[in-house]
Amino acid sequence: MEEVLAKYIPPAAVPTCLELIKKNDVHLKIVNQRVTRHGDYRLLPDGSHQITVNAGANPYRFLITLVHEIAHLVAFKAYGRRIKPHGKEWKRTFTLLMLPFINPRVFPQQLLPLLALHFKNPKASSDTDAKLSVALGQYDPPTDKNYIFEIPLGGVFRLYNGKVFKRGQKRVKRYECVELATGRIYLFNPNAQVEQIN
């Protein structure tokens, strides 16, 4: 397991992650890239705990996702399965589990202030924290995608599912975009990755 983890997370994080996995009896499954999620936790019918994480994630996103999913398991064990999946118990647990990793041996210096801010009140996904998501994206392999905030006003873009939109004005945090086929208005986070159509 140590060799496997070393391929996916920063080397300095391996011992602590390995300890978390063993202590919580986690079956870690690394899967192909999914568009809708970075990872998930499941209590299997036989009582075992399975966590899946996308293989395509950069080491920092992979680590955050792995600890995020382990936090679900730890929070459910500590507080019972009736808690909200991303409620205060999970937030507290996730923050405590992440603290040993938030240091310059694990994360690049430029990510540390964003991580410290994020973990004051962690969101259900690091993707909903636009600043952190964009900063983490700098460590992803190169892609032909753009962020919504990079698309000019009135610019046209396509989603992974083929739907085509025209970018509108920014509201408070998100961008109002019109689906060209239906005329329906959708709100997009600024860090949503899309394919710009010229």
N, C-alpha and C positions, 0 to 999 in steps of 0.2 A: 504493500500500500504506500510506503514511503516513496518509492521510485515513481509510482503513478502520480502522487500528489506533487512531486517535484517538477513534473512536466507542466503543471497547470497553475501553480501558485508561486508567489515569491519564495525563494529558498529559506529566508529567515522565518517564514510563517509555517513551514512544514511541521516542526516538532509540536507546536501548540495545536495545530489542526489535527494532527494524528492523535494527540491526546484526547481532543474533543470527540473525535469519531469513535475511538475505542471506549471511552468512558460512557458514551451514550448508545453504544452498540448499533452504530449506523451502517447500513449497507449503502455505499456510495455508488451511484451509477452515472457515468458520464455519457451524455447523449448528443446526437447531432443537433445543430442549431435550430431552435424553435423561434418563431417570430413573436409569439404572444407572451413568452415568459423566459426568464433566465434560468429558473430552477423551480423545484417543488419538493414538498415533504408529504409522505403518505405513511399512515399506519396500515400495514398490510393485514389481511385476514388472519395470518398465523401469529400476529402480535409483534412482528419485526418492524423495524423502522427503515424506510427507504427514502433516500434523498437523491434527486436527479439534478444535475447541473449541465448547462450547455457547454460542449467542448470548445466552441468557437470563441468563448469569452477571453478577453485579455486577462493576464494573471491577477490584476487588481479587482476587476469585476467578478472574476471567478471566485476569489477569496471572499468578497463581500456577499456574493450569492450563497456560497456554501455556509457561511456563518449565519446568514439570514434564515436559511432553512433549518439549520441546527437549533436556532433560537425558537422556532416553532415547536420542535420536539421538546426542548427543555422547558418552555413555558407551559405546554400541555401537561407535562409530567408534574410540574410544580403547582399549577393552578387548576388543573382539570380541563376537560375538553370543551367545556361550555364557554370559555373565554372567547372574545372576538379574535379572529386570526391575526389582525394587526392592531389590536387594542393596547391599552397601557401596560398590561403584563408582558406582552410580546416586546413592546418597545423597550421596556426596562431590561428585559433579558437580552435582547439583541445588543443594546448599548454595552451592557456588562461583558458580554462575550467578545465584542469587538475591541474593547479597551486595550488588551495586550498587543493588538496588531497596529494600533494607530501610533506609529513611530517611524523615524527615518530609516530604520533597518528594513522595514517591510514596504512602506509606500514612499514614492518620490516626494521630496520636500514640497513641491507645488500643490500636491493633493491634500496635505495634512490640514491646512486651515479649512478647506471645504469639507473634509471628513469630520473635523471637530464640530463644525456648525451643523452638519447633517445629523450627527448623533446626539445633538441636544434634543431632537424630536424626530427620530427616523420615520421615513414614509414607508408605505407598503412596497414601494419599488424605488430603487435609486434613480430610475428613469424619470420619476415625478419631481426629482430635484434637478432642475434643468442645468444649473451651473456645475454640479457634480457629474452629471451624465455627460456633458460636453467635455469636461476635463478628463474623465475616464476614457472617452472616445478617442482621445489623442494617442492612446496606447493600443487601439484596435488596428488590425491590418488595413491597408489602404482600401478604399471603396469608391464606387462611382456615385454614391448617395450624397445628398445635401441635407443639412438641417433646415427645418421650416424657416427659421429666422434668416437663413441665407437666400431664400427664394424672394425675388423682388415683388413688391406689391403688384398684383395683377398677373404674376407669373403662374404658369401652369405646371403641375407636377402629378406624378403617378405613385400610388401606394403599391406595396408588395402584392396586393390582391387584384391589381389591374385597374382599380377605380381612379378616375382622373378628377383633379380639383384645381380651382383657381384660388390663389392666396389673396385674402382680404386684409382688413385692418387688424392691428393688434388690439385686443381688449386689455384688461389689466395684466394678465400673465400669458394668456393663450391667443392664438391667431384664429380669426374667423375665416373659414374657407368654404367655398361653394362647390358641391359635387356637380360637375358639368352635365352628367346624364340625367339627374333628377332635380337640380336646382335647390336641393336641401343644403342647409348650412350646418357645418360641423366645426367644433373647436379643437385645435391641435396645440399640444405643448410645443414650445419653441425648439426643443431638442428632438422632435420626431424626425426620423430619417426617411427621406423620400427621394424619388428620381425626378429631377427637373426635366421638363420637356421644352425644348427650344422652339 
